[in-house]
Amino acid sequence: MLELKNITYIVHDEKTNEERAVLKNINVKFPENKLTVITGQNGSGKSTLIKLIMGIISPTSGEIIYNGKNITNLSINERANLGITIALQQPVRFKGLTVKNLLDVASEKSNKISDACEYLSKVGLCAKNYLNRELDSTLSGGELKRIELAISLAKGGELYLFDEPEAGIDLWSFDSLVDLFKTLNDKTVIIVSHQEKIIEEADYLLIIENDGYKMGKKDEIYSILKPEPICKKLGGQNE
């Protein structure tokens, strides 16, 4: 189980020359083997929370507990070795490395072509067109996003963190993306998303707003997002 205890993250606002709390006193437990969707207002700290869990940034105060172990001060690699996997909102480009190279690195083995093809097909890509492609500027944002999802699958793990995985994904592929998340029903999955269809698949919702947060079973707190359309109430797609 993942637990956040009194997590606060403060940044220095250069415009006002003052300290600003992006997140303040977050206390939540993410149930095991369930899908939790984090949603809420733009700028409320949703992506920041994902980065804190992975160790990309460190909290100003508070503790992050994973399976009973305090991982607050662990590195990204140490957390990855514990079974935590992340797909970022904006995938990184790796010049000189092919998709096959990265799938091998992620899974820590030389994948058979059939295995590599399976990872790519799960995210809606034709393997023969991508295995030898470099992750460079020739790839679109949507292609990069799907390749990163495939790399996450190749790495494996027990806790998956997805930051707006639908970004750049065409509508034709969106249902396949949702189906992909359903296949991870034996894992703990945390997704930052504004998309109503993803939110409807959640077991739990964590709603973060500038003045606080609320977490609970989807059926219990989903009404908070209604009756206004989600895209209107939450302010669109960009964090």
Secondary structure, 3 states (H helix, E strand, C coil): CEEEEEEEEEEEECCCCEEEEEEEEEEEEECCCCEEEEEECCCCCHHHHHHHHHCCCCCCEEEEEECCEECCCCCHHHHHHCCEEEECCCCCCEEEEEHHHHHHHHHCCCCCHHHHHHHHHHCCCCHHHHCCCEECCCCCHHHHHHHHHHHHHHHCCCEEEEECCCCCCCHHHHHHHHHHHHCCCCCEEEEECCCHHHHHCCCEEEEEECCEEEEEEHHHHHHHHCCCCHHHHCCCCCC
